[in-house]
Amino acid sequence: MREALKPLRQANNTLRRLDHVFAAVDHGSLRQAARVLRVRESCVSRNIVALEQLLDMQLFDRDVHGVRLTEAGRAWIDLVRAHYEGLHDALAGGGRGHQDAKTVRIGFCAQMGRAFVVRLIDRFRSLHPDVSVAIEDIPHEQCLAAIRRRRVDIVFTHGLENASLCRSEIVAHERLFVLLPVGHPLAERPAVTWADLADTCLLIPVGSPQDPVLLEKIASDGGPTIQVCRASDATVILRVQLGQGVTLAGEGFAGTVAIDATVWKPISGQSSTSSIKAVWLESNPKRALLRLVGTASNMVTATS
C-alpha cells in the first residue's frame, strides 16, 4: 500500500512546489507569496529551491527587493502555466456543469468603479435574464489566482500587474474623491487639488489595489505623502476620522457612503480620475462571460 501511494505523494509534492513558484511569480516577493499561501517564507523558499534542483534550472534572481524570473525561468513558466492552471481547475471540479455555465462570477477588489459595475450588471441582466450573476470581494493579492483557477470569471480592479494568460480592458474612468475629517482646513472647499494636500498624509490600506501610474503622478504633482498602512479599509477610515490623514475612493463609493465626522471632496485638476480594468482568463470558454465582456465593451463605446 505504501509503495502504491508513493506516486500520489510525489505528485502532491510537485503541485505544492508549483503553487509556491507561481505565487512568487505573481507577487514578486517570497514574503508576499508566503502571506497569500499562509505558510512561512522559509517554506516558500525551500519548495522553490527543491523545484529548481529537480529541473536543474534557476527560475528566479533574488535580491533585497524581491524575486524576478530569469530568462530561462520565464520561458519555463510560459510553457507550464496553462497546464498548471488546467490541473488546478480539474482537481477543483473544473467541469462544473450546465448550472455553472449559466452563472457569471464577478470579483471586486476596489472602492472604485462600483458605479460602472452596477450599471453593467443591470444592463447585462436585462439582455440575458437567464444568466445569474454572483459577486464577491477578492483581496487584491488573490485576484490573479482566483481568475486563473476560475474561482471567479472576471475581476474589476486597477493596478493589477503580471496578468499573463489573462486579458484586460479598461472599461471605465472614475473621478477620485478624498475623504477628509470635518475639521480639516479644506473641508469647506467645493473641490481640492493634489497640491492642496501637499502637507497631508494619504492613507492606503495594505493590499489595496493601487494604480502605480496614478501614485507616481500624485507624487510628481507635489501631492500628499503616501503611507501604505497595515490596516483594513475600516481602520483607515477610523484614522481619517481621528485626523491622522486622508484616503481615496471613487465617485460611486463616495456618493453613496456617508461617514460620520468626515466629508468627501472631489479631486480637481491633473490626475483626478482612475481607470478601472476588467481582467479575465483568456482561455475561459464560458459563453456567459464573453457576453458580459461584450456588454461592457458596448457600454464603453457608447460613452466615448
Beta strands, then each sheet from edge to edge (+ up, - down):
strand 1: 60-63
strand 2: 66-69
strand 3: 103-108
strand 4: 132-137
strand 5: 154-157
strand 6: 166-181
strand 7: 201-205
strand 8: 225-229
strand 9: 247-250
strand 10: 262-266
strand 11: 273-281
sheet 1: 1+ 2-
sheet 2: 4+ 3+ 5+ 11- 6+ 9-
sheet 3: 4+ 3+ 5+ 11- 6+ 10-
sheet 4: 7+ 8+
end
